[in-house]
Amino acid sequence: MELVAWILNTSTENMREVCFLYKTFNNPYQPDVCERKNAMLKKKCDTNIARTIELAKKMIKLAQSGYEEREDPNCGVLYGILLDSGYRLLDLAQKEKEAHMQKGWWDNSIREEKN
């Protein structure tokens, strides 16, 4: 049961590999968790929004570490722009996610990776 919960919470990027491993090492007569996950991700636009949120969070994290480890002022400018862009992108993507939720399009099974 823990494996099933883990698969359902796995990011979309890793699903192909996880599903292959799951099908390889489990009884083929069990319900296919991977197909349930794929069925829940009905709208590709929702998946793309979730991936955009993940990307924005990674941009913010990179900008913060890059800024701390910079060696000259130009790097500070670069990481400042990256940080600002990451926050703007995150804000836009979260607003779009909220709009999809209000329309009833967003499936709560779509989750962003935990950082």
C-alpha positions, 0 to 999 in steps of 0.5 A: 500500500505504501508503494501505491501511495508513493506512485500516486505522489510521484512527479509526472517526469518520473512516472514512466520509469516508476511505472516500468519498475512497478509493472516489472516487480508486481503481480500483473493481475493487480490493479494498475496503479500507474494507469490510475495515476495517468487517468487522474492526470486528464488535462495536460494543461494542468500537468504543465501548470504543475511542472511550471510550479516545480520549475519556478521553485527550482529557479528560486532555489538556484538563484538563492544558492547562486547569489550566496556563492557569487564571486562578482557583482555581475553574478549578483545581477544574474541571480537577482534576475533569476530570483525575480523571474522565479517568483513572478513565474511561480505567482502566475502559475499558482494563479492559473492553477487557482483559476483551473480549480475554480473551473473544476478542471484541476484534479487534486491528485496533481501535486508539485514535487516537495523541495 
